[in-house]
């Protein structure tokens, strides 16, 4: 099973690069970042620094969008990094959240997302694509290869993922919801004539290692509560678009009843002031909190549901300890168990 880490590109950028280098040394396979160029620094120059200072990790955004960057520019960025560092990139993409809303914009349509997946993947893999009525190709990118993974919660976005994406990103670690989401993606893939098992499944969520005491768990929940607010923001979009009959599990929609708004200036930050509506139960379900054995148990449960990668959102006050604990206790144990099963 693969492991990743998700970083914010909060200044100083050297700190972001250092955490990525630590993750590489700790045995993580992927380094992801947010892509919200106003709230934080632009991630693409930072990817070059990360790739230059590491030997194995794959880098990419979790997630970019079709709106704030021209698709051909995005493709050229990935192809350039691949030429320099040997196909060590992946493109996570969604309809757009903080990057577009901070500008006063709205998420893209699913049709635009579908087209963007094809253009970005095709161009960054050296293929000719149709774009704005022209046939375009990066003539220097014949050796580049890029996978595009889509992030999705709603039924139509899940269908799109199964039909066109190389991978699926689910931003929460609840096994019940994961089973439903992964099932929807795989069903869509089968209906489209694709092999459902060819789609890489990535679950991403905050993970906080504690000593098992109630006091430590309470502190960890407060450090991770922001995540329930972020997920709730996406869920609110689904409810507004599809209503209560969206088909999305009730466990994902019920808790947003107390939601009163969202401040993007505090997006993705521990201790923000607009996530009080998120109950402890949701934090415990969406995140992984507890001693290493609790993390191992949950990740193995996710693996048994078909998850190929677990990525740790590292937005809390215990970053280095989390990386080291995963390196020493979680990753080896999960992978030993995975090898034994295979």
N, C-alpha and C positions, 0 to 999 in steps of 0.2 A: 504494500500500500504506500502511496506517495503522501508526503506531508508538505504543506506550504505555510507561509507566513504572510499576513497582509499588513502593510505599513501605510501610515499617512506620510506624505511628503512635507511635513512640517519643518520649517527651518530650525536649526541649520541642516542643510542637505548632507553635510558630512556625517551627521548623526544617523540619518537614514541609511546611508551607504554602510556605515559601521555595523548597524543592526543586521543588514543583509549579509555582510561578511560573516558575522557571528552565526547567522542561520545556516549559511553554507557549511561552516565548520561543524555545526551541530547535527548535520545530516538531513536538513530540510532539502526538498527537491525543487520547490518553487518559491519565488519571492514576488508577491503581488503588491500593487499600491492602489490607493484611490486615484482617480483622474478627475480632479475638480480644480481647474487652473487658477481660479480666483481665491478660493478658500485656502489653498495650499500651493506649493511650488509645482511647476510643470514637471511631470514625472519622467518624460522621455530623456532629457539630458542626464537625469539621475540613473536611468537604466544603463546608459553607457558606462558610467562609473562603476556600477554594481557588477556588470559583466566583465569589466576590465580587472576587477579585484577578486573575482571568484572563478572557480574552475568548473562548476557543474550545474548550478541552479539555473532554472528557466525563469525569465522575468516577463511581466505583463501587467496590464491594468485590470483591476476589479472594481469598477468596470469603466470603459470608455463608452461613447455614445455616437450616434450618427449625425449629431447636430453641431457640436462645437468645433469639430475639425472636418475639413474636407476629406472625403473617403480616400482619395488618391494620395493625399498627404500622409494620412495614417498608414496606408499600405507601404509607401516609400520609407517611412520611419522604421517600420518593422523589417523591411527587406534590407535596409542599410545596416541595422544592428545584426541581422543574420549574416550578412556578408562579412562583417567585422569579427563576429564572435561565434559563428558556426551554428546557426539555427537553434538558438537558445531563447526564443521568444514565443509567447502565446498571447492572443488578443481576446480578453474578456470584454463583452459588449452587452449593453442593455439599451432600453429606450431613453435613458437619461434621467437623472434626478438632480442632485445638488449642482452639478456643473451648469445645467440649463436653467434651473429655477432661480439661482442666485442672479442671473442676468435678466430675470423677468420672463423667461421663455417657458415652454412646455415640453414634456417628453415627446419624442418622435412617434410617428405612427408605426404600427407593426409592419406595414408594407415597406416603409423606409428602412426599418431594421432588417427585414429580410433581404432587401436589395443590397444594403451595406455589407452584410455578411458575405455575400457572393463577390462583391467588388473588392473588398479589402483582402479576403482570402485569396482570390484569384490573382490579383496584381502582385501581392506579396509573395506569391508562389511562382512568379514568372510567367503567368498565363495572360492571354489577351482577354479583356473584358469589355462589355458595352457600358458606357457611362456618358450621360447627357447627350446621347445620340452619336457619340464617337467611339471608335474601337481603340482601346488604349492598352499598352503593355510596357512594363519596365524592362528594357532590353538587356540591362545589366544584372537582372535578378533571377537568372535561370536556375541557379543552385539554391535559391531561398525556398523555404517551406514554412508555412504558417498555418496553425490551427486557430479557428475562431470558436470560442465558447460563449454561449449566451446565458445571461442571468434572467430568471423568470419566476413569477409566482402565479399569475393569472392563467386561466385555461387556454386562451388563445396564444399567449406567449409560450406556454408549455408545448402547445401543438407546433408552433413555429420551430422551437428548439428541436423537437423530434424529427422534423422534416428537413432541416438544413444545417444544424450546428454540428461541430465536431465534439463539443462537450457541453455540459450543463452545469451552471453554477447556482447552487441553492444556499442562500445566506441565512441559515439557521440550522441548529443541530438537534432538532426534535425528531426522534425516530418515527413516530406516528405520521407526522407531516411529511417527512422524507419519503416514507413508503408511498404515500399518495402522489407526491410530486414526481418521483422517479417512475412510478407506474404510468402516469399520464404521458411523460416524455417517451417512454418505451412503446406505449400503445400507438402514439403518433408516428414514431419511427417505423413500426411494423406496418401501419396503414399506408405509409409512403413507400413501402417496398425496401426499406433500409434494414440493416441488421441492428436491432436495438442495443446489442452489446458493444457495438462499435462506437457508441457515444460515451465519452469519459464523464463520469459523475463526480463533481467536486462539491463538498459541503464545507462552508466557511462560517466560523462563529468565534466569538471571544472565548478564550480558555484561560482560566486562572487557577494556578496551583495553590492549595491551602494546606494547613496542617490538620484539617479535620475538625477544628473547633467551631462552635457556633459563632464566636466573635469574628473569626477569620472569614467564615462564609458570608456573614453580613457585610463585611467590608468589600469582599469580592463582588457581591451582588451590586453594591453601589457603584463599583468601578465599571461594571458591565451593563448597567441598566440602560445606558445610552443606546445599546444595540436593539433593545425592544422598541425604543422610540423610532429608530431608523427603519426597522422592519414594518412597524405600524404605519409609517408614512407610505410605504408601498402598498400595504394592505388597504389603506384608506382609498387609494386610487382604484383598486380593484372593486371595492364596494360601491364607490361612486359610479363606476363604469357599468358594472353588472348587477348591482343590487345585492341583496342578501342571498339571492339564489345563484350566486356565482359558481357554486360547486366546490369552492375552496373549503378545506376543513374548518369547522366551527372553532377549533382550538386556535386557529390563526386569525380569525376575524372577531371573536367575541370581546377580546380584551381592549379593542380600540374604542369601545363605547365611551370611555372616559377621556378620550383624546381631545384636546382643546386647540391644537395648532402645532406648528413646528417652526423652530428658529434655525435656519440654515447656518447662521453664524456660529452655532454651537454643534453643528453636524459632526457626529462621530467622536464626540469628546466625553470622556469620563466626567461625571459630576455636573452635567448640564442641567438646566433648570426647567426643561419642558418635558421630562420623561417620568414625572412623578406618577403618572397614570399607569405605568408598567408595573404589575404586581410581581412579587418575588417568585411566584409559580412560573410566570412566563420567562423570567430571567433564568431560572433553573432549567426550563425546558429548552430554551433557544440557545443557551450558552453551556459550557462545561466548566463546572466549579467543584473543587474538592481536591483530595489527595490524588496522587498519580493513578492509583488503582481505579478511581472513579472515571478518570479520563480514558484509561485503557478499556474499561467496560463499555463506555458509551461509544467509543470509536470502533470497537469490535462489533457492536450492535449495528452501527452504520455500515460497516464493511459487509456484514451479512445481508444487508439490504441492497448491495450492489455499488456502494460508494467506493470510488477508486482513489480519492484524495480527500484528506481533511486539512483545511487551512485555518490557522490560528489568527484571528484579528488581534493585533498586539497594541491595542489602544487602552492601556491602563498603567498603573504605577509599578508594575513588577515585571518589566520586559525581559531583562537578562535572566532572572531566575526562571521565568517560564521557558525560555529557550533552552537553558541548561537542564531543567527538569525533563523536558521532552527528549533531549538528547540522551540523558542518562537512564531514564525510566520508561518513558512512554513509547517512543519510536522503536527501540529495540524489542520491547515486549510484544508490541502489536505485530511487528514484522516477523518475529519468531513464530508467533501463533499463525500468521498468514501462511508462512512457508510450510508449517506443519500440516495445514489444511490442504495445501496444494500438493 
